[in-house]
Amino acid sequence: MSVFNSSRLLGRNVLVTGASAGIGAAGSNVILCARRLESLKAVAEACTTAHKESGVKEGGNFPIVQLDVSDKQQVASLLDKIPENLRKVDVLVNNAGFVLGVERVGTIADSDIEAMFSTNVLGLISVTQLFVKEFKTRNAGHIINVGSVAGREAYAGGSIYCATKHAVNAFSGSLLRELVDTNIRVTEIQPGMVETEFSIVRFRGNKAAADKVYEGLQPLVAQDIAEEIVWAASRPPHVNIAELFVMPVNQASPTINYRGGK
Ligand SMILES: NC(=O)c1ccc[n+]([C@@H]2O[C@H](COP(=O)([O-])OP(=O)(O)OC[C@H]3O[C@@H](n4cnc5c(N)ncnc54)[C@H](OP(=O)(O)O)[C@@H]3O)[C@@H](O)[C@H]2O)c1
């Protein structure tokens, strides 16, 4: 998809975690990181085709890196796995994340709690630590964290996911404040409902249950969020988009929506 054609991003190196599906996949011209290699290969091919069709000369490298952000050793060796000519990352997009289940507190499996926190929170923090250290030495760079409407407002049946996204919001806010005396930018994107593999993961592969989430309304698509990420990343260097809250026109909060319009 040709969403990376802003002139301010030409020739820039962008690293996206969670790039094998959904929101991450709609980005382009980037170092694509996720756990599933086969999906990453397909995304890289799609990016290469889109880049060729765009006619843009700069960029066009889409290396893939198998990365589980919750694995500290893999994060520690991440820079070594990036081709040397692309190691100077300009924009880091912390997109990897997921929700598991709708269980109420008291019945949530420990393994689900640990999985969500270790990717959505600890993984995001580890990857950010790695790049912020580097960005500080260059006094440049942009960290874009994908939060959620669930990081603004909690809902029943989403306690752990909401807690992780509230953590992303707090972490992004602290980082923004810590870096105020630098040229490093910090953005948090907070999407509402986006139809990706997100709900299929939540309902553990039950496609019918996932489809029900979007019944009767038009959700956002991955490209909508990718466009917001590109827009934030391509503002002039003195502009920092601190937060971007984006929802489908018929959604007003995690639980308030209108399903009669589709
Ligand atoms: N869809 C929505 O309604 C919605 C709303 C608000 C916020 N968000 C947020 O948007 C982000 C992207 O979600 P999405 O909707 O695009 O869902 P998705 O289609 O399920 O994509 C999630 C991506 O994260 C990757 N991922 C998961 N765990 C990972 C790990 N430990 N290490 C590295 N990569 C990992 C997955 O790839 P692998 O499985 O190959 O690793 C996949 O590429 C998430 O942070 C999510 O919380 C989504």
The ligand as a Gaussian input file, in Angstrom:
#p B3LYP/6-31G(d) Opt

LIG

0 1
 N       -7.881000      -4.098000      16.001000
 C       -8.353000      -3.281000      16.922000
 O       -9.580000      -3.146000      17.084000
 C       -7.405000      -2.482000      17.774000
 C       -7.929000      -1.408000      18.502000
 C       -7.077000      -0.664000      19.299000
 C       -5.737000      -0.999000      19.365000
 N       -5.257000      -2.064000      18.664000
 C       -3.836000      -2.364000      18.802000
 O       -3.242000      -2.322000      17.522000
 C       -2.069000      -3.130000      17.526000
 C       -2.076000      -4.029000      16.297000
 O       -3.185000      -4.907000      16.375000
 P       -3.992000      -5.396000      15.103000
 O       -5.380000      -4.928000      15.227000
 O       -3.244000      -5.142000      13.863000
 O       -4.035000      -6.973000      15.422000
 P       -3.439000      -8.222000      14.613000
 O       -3.977000      -8.236000      13.219000
 O       -3.711000      -9.418000      15.475000
 O       -1.888000      -7.916000      14.560000
 C       -1.075000      -8.004000      15.713000
 C        0.366000      -8.079000      15.290000
 O        1.175000      -8.147000      16.464000
 C        2.102000      -9.214000      16.280000
 N        2.510000      -9.702000      17.598000
 C        1.733000     -10.206000      18.582000
 N        2.485000     -10.575000      19.618000
 C        3.779000     -10.308000      19.300000
 C        5.024000     -10.466000      19.962000
 N        5.105000     -10.995000      21.187000
 N        6.144000     -10.066000      19.322000
 C        6.073000      -9.542000      18.084000
 N        4.946000      -9.369000      17.397000
 C        3.800000      -9.749000      18.011000
 C        1.384000     -10.233000      15.410000
 O        2.272000     -11.008000      14.652000
 P        2.857000     -12.458000      15.078000
 O        1.692000     -13.235000      15.607000
 O        3.409000     -12.956000      13.776000
 O        3.911000     -12.183000      16.080000
 C        0.657000      -9.306000      14.454000
 O        1.508000      -8.928000      13.388000
 C       -2.074000      -3.890000      18.854000
 O       -1.196000      -3.246000      19.744000
 C       -3.513000      -3.740000      19.327000
 O       -3.622000      -3.818000      20.718000
 C       -6.062000      -2.809000      17.862000

